[in-house]
Every structure is written in C-alpha cells, then in structure tokens.
Amino acid sequence: MNLPEEPMMLYSFINMKLRDSYPSLDALCDDLNVPKDDIVRKLKAVGFEYNPDKNRFW
C-alpha cells in the first residue's frame, strides 16, 4: 500500500487506522505490508512519537 508522503497526512492516516482498525502499530504494518521503521522515522522527523499504551502517534 502507498502511504501519504506528506507528514501531516501520514500522521492523520496512521492514527485513523490505529484508532479504527488495528490494536498496534506492528499489526498495522504487518497487515499493510509497510516498514514500521519508515513510518516512525518520517513522523519523528516532524515531532511525533508512537505511544504504544495509547496506540497512537502524538
């Protein structure tokens, strides 16, 4: 699957998917066949970090 390239769109898309469909970032990445490291790196570059307890980036 092609993820949004623009960081804020990626942030919104990933958090929506985590909220609505996936119990964890690992589950999302496995199901969509996308590298977790890429998502974490792109979102960290603009100040977001994944919180596994809340299952969202913030």
Backbone bond lengths (Angstrom), bond angles and torsions (degrees), N, CA, C in turn:
res aa  C-N    CA-C-N  psi(-1)  N-CA   C-N-CA  omega(-1)  CA-C   N-CA-C  phi
1 M - - - 1.447 - - 1.520 109.37 -
2 N 1.323 116.01 140.80 1.455 120.87 176.13 1.523 108.98 -89.09
3 L 1.307 115.05 122.17 1.459 120.92 178.36 1.522 110.06 -90.11
4 P 1.324 117.91 155.99 1.474 119.72 175.61 1.530 110.63 -58.00
5 E 1.311 115.88 140.37 1.466 121.04 179.80 1.527 111.94 -84.21
6 E 1.312 117.11 -36.18 1.458 121.59 -177.39 1.529 108.51 -69.84
7 P 1.334 118.05 126.58 1.468 121.48 -172.74 1.532 115.98 -54.30
8 M 1.332 118.76 -41.82 1.466 119.70 -178.95 1.530 111.39 -70.15
9 M 1.319 116.85 -34.75 1.467 120.13 175.75 1.529 109.85 -68.36
10 L 1.322 116.92 -40.40 1.461 121.33 177.00 1.523 110.21 -61.86
11 Y 1.310 116.82 -46.09 1.465 122.44 178.07 1.533 110.89 -55.91
12 S 1.308 116.42 -49.24 1.458 121.46 -179.36 1.525 111.47 -64.27
13 F 1.323 116.68 -44.83 1.460 122.11 -178.77 1.533 111.10 -62.55
14 I 1.323 116.67 -48.61 1.471 120.87 -177.55 1.521 110.70 -64.59
15 N 1.332 117.68 -45.30 1.466 119.65 179.65 1.526 111.81 -64.29
16 M 1.328 118.02 -36.61 1.460 120.63 176.91 1.530 110.39 -63.43
17 K 1.329 116.32 -45.61 1.461 120.68 179.66 1.527 110.85 -63.98
18 L 1.330 117.11 -42.30 1.467 120.45 178.49 1.528 110.67 -63.16
19 R 1.298 117.06 -42.43 1.461 121.69 -179.50 1.533 111.76 -66.50
20 D 1.327 116.54 -43.71 1.465 120.82 -171.11 1.517 115.23 -91.82
21 S 1.345 118.21 -26.31 1.459 118.03 -166.97 1.523 117.48 -135.55
22 Y 1.313 118.79 -17.11 1.460 119.61 -171.22 1.523 112.63 -131.34
23 P 1.330 117.31 139.10 1.458 120.97 179.81 1.531 113.87 -79.98
24 S 1.349 116.48 -12.07 1.468 119.89 -178.84 1.521 110.12 -161.00
25 L 1.321 115.35 163.89 1.466 120.80 175.74 1.523 110.32 -64.86
26 D 1.321 116.99 -37.42 1.470 120.08 178.00 1.522 111.33 -60.68
27 A 1.333 116.95 -43.20 1.464 120.95 179.74 1.530 110.92 -63.58
28 L 1.330 116.53 -41.86 1.458 120.73 177.93 1.524 110.61 -60.88
29 C 1.318 116.57 -49.29 1.465 120.93 -178.06 1.520 111.91 -63.24
30 D 1.318 117.04 -41.32 1.463 120.35 178.18 1.520 111.05 -63.11
31 D 1.323 116.76 -45.10 1.463 120.90 -177.03 1.527 112.41 -68.97
32 L 1.332 116.93 -41.34 1.463 120.91 -178.33 1.525 112.76 -87.57
33 N 1.342 115.67 -4.83 1.467 121.45 -179.98 1.532 111.50 56.49
34 V 1.325 114.42 51.43 1.466 121.06 177.36 1.527 108.83 -124.41
35 P 1.334 117.54 144.91 1.462 120.49 -179.72 1.533 112.85 -70.75
36 K 1.304 115.56 122.53 1.467 121.71 179.05 1.524 110.87 -58.43
37 D 1.324 117.19 -41.80 1.465 121.14 -178.11 1.521 111.89 -58.81
38 D 1.333 117.65 -37.42 1.463 120.96 179.64 1.526 111.13 -64.55
39 I 1.329 115.88 -45.27 1.467 120.01 179.99 1.523 110.34 -63.03
40 V 1.327 116.20 -48.72 1.466 120.82 -178.98 1.529 110.65 -60.56
41 R 1.315 117.20 -43.63 1.474 121.46 -179.11 1.529 111.54 -64.22
42 K 1.330 116.66 -46.85 1.465 120.08 -178.64 1.524 111.89 -63.49
43 L 1.312 116.52 -41.45 1.461 118.81 -178.59 1.527 112.23 -76.97
44 K 1.312 116.84 -31.93 1.468 119.72 176.39 1.529 110.81 -65.68
45 A 1.330 116.85 -33.91 1.464 121.59 -179.58 1.526 112.06 -61.69
46 V 1.335 117.20 -23.68 1.463 120.06 178.50 1.526 111.97 -110.95
47 G 1.339 116.17 15.09 1.452 120.37 170.70 1.514 117.74 99.35
48 F 1.323 118.83 7.42 1.460 120.84 -179.79 1.521 111.07 -103.01
49 E 1.326 115.71 142.25 1.461 121.73 175.69 1.515 108.97 -128.53
50 Y 1.326 115.62 149.37 1.457 121.20 179.38 1.522 110.04 -81.44
51 N 1.329 116.21 131.94 1.457 122.26 175.23 1.522 107.24 -111.44
52 P 1.346 117.89 105.15 1.469 120.05 -177.30 1.526 113.80 -65.07
53 D 1.317 117.93 -28.12 1.459 120.15 178.41 1.527 112.03 -67.16
54 K 1.319 116.20 -36.64 1.466 121.19 178.52 1.525 111.95 -96.79
55 N 1.328 116.84 -7.55 1.463 123.62 -179.26 1.526 111.49 52.55
56 R 1.332 114.84 52.53 1.454 120.07 177.54 1.510 110.50 -161.82
57 F 1.319 115.02 160.46 1.458 121.08 171.54 1.516 107.83 -89.17
58 W 1.347 115.39 144.29 1.458 120.79 176.70 1.501 110.05 -157.35
